[in-house]
């Protein structure tokens, strides 16, 4: 686990930071132990984890990032559906990364192919490699304050909504796709073909049109039509997951105005599928709209719909 933990939200004494760091280390050590019902990893699973470490390290180097800590085998828990559901009864996804204990958990029965298992472990490993910051209250509680682009301010309220979840996830999925598209020579030896990496193994790609709309507007706003491409903006966003600051997205606020990051934060935050789709559609409409007054009308519509969804 990363040794240099960054605690934000208030001033900390050196003793406080030392104590909180020790707590995180202990949780990390505990999380490396086998979970009830966890089986020994298969040769295939070991190959996949080793490949993920190689792929991610190479990608980070291509972005100019040398600081990479490979994830140890014992911090990737590949569980049966029964064991996973027992551990996380309220989580119905395929995999997750837990920042507070530095471990990845995968439901092997839901990752039904080798390519899907690889993509999910890689997705969570990217979260692990991204910038992480924490908040510790004076009563001993420790909370996530940032993982990649996903940010929250638990010093204001521990129930406060996470921001930029959907943005964080789609940038992560784009990173996964970039890595898998460019490394067929590392995938074939473990039995994964290029065709398998182009299938439905990316959960958040439905949000790509939002990113494309934003990138197009940034290019026009900056007068970069002959000098800059959407691809370069995406690469800047990709690298921003691992940066200490979030300057890569501050440009969005500069281009669209004060409500833009709040609007962007609404992607994928409503559990009701129909209401979530309706909000996602308005978010896309907002970022496609050039006219400021029309965008302000959309903001009002989004706020009304979001408040309605929260009450339901």
C-alpha positions, 0 to 999 in steps of 0.5 A: 500500500502507498506509504505517503498517505495524504490527509486533507480537510483540516490541519493535522498534527504529525502524531495524528497523521502517523496514527492514521497512517498506521491504521490504514496499514493495519487494515491493509494487512488484514485485507491481505488475508484470505476471505471465508470461502476464498479458494486458492488462485488458479494458474489462469487467475495468477497469469491475469493478475501478473499481466494486469501489473505489466499492462498498467505499469507500461501505460503509466510509463507512457504517460510519464508516470514512473511511480507504480506499485504492482498489486500483490496477489494477496490483495486481489480476492477472486471469489465465488458468487456465494462468497462475494455476496456474503462479503458484500450483500448490498453490492451487485456489481462484478468487482470493486476496489476498497481504498481504505484497505487497499484490496480488490474484490472480484465476483468470479462467477459474474466475470464469466470469460477470461477477457472480462476477468482481466478487464475488471481486475485492470479497471480496479487496479487503475483505481488503485494506482490513481491518486488517493486522499483521505480525511480523518475526523477527530473521533478516529474515523477515516474516510475516502476524500478522493480516488482518481476523479471521484471526490467528496468532502466528508469533513462537511458531511459523511453522507455527502454525495460523491462527485464525478463518479460517472466521469471517473468511471468512464475515464477509467474504462477508456484507459482499460480500452486503450491498454487492451487495444495496444497490447495484443502481444501480451494478451495472446499468450494468456489466451485472450484475443483482440476480438474479445477485448472489443466486446461488452466488457466496458461498463461505462462507455455509454458516457463517451458521448458526453466526453466527446461533446466536452472535448469538441467544445474545449477545442473550439473555446481554446481555438485549437482546431488546427493544433489540438485533437480530441485524442490529446484531450482524452489522454490529458484526462487519462493522466489526470486520474493519477495527478495530485491536482484535478486541473485536468477537469478545471478546464471544463468549468472554465469553458462551461461555467460554474454549474458544469462540474455539478452537472457532470457529477450527476452521471450515474448517481441515481439508482432508479434506471429510468430516472438515471437515464433521463438525467444522463440524457439531460447531462449530454444535452447540457454539454452539447449546448453552445448557448449559455442561457439554454444551458442555464435552463437545462441546469434548472431542469436537471436540478428539478429531476434530480430532487424528484429522483432523490425523494422517490 
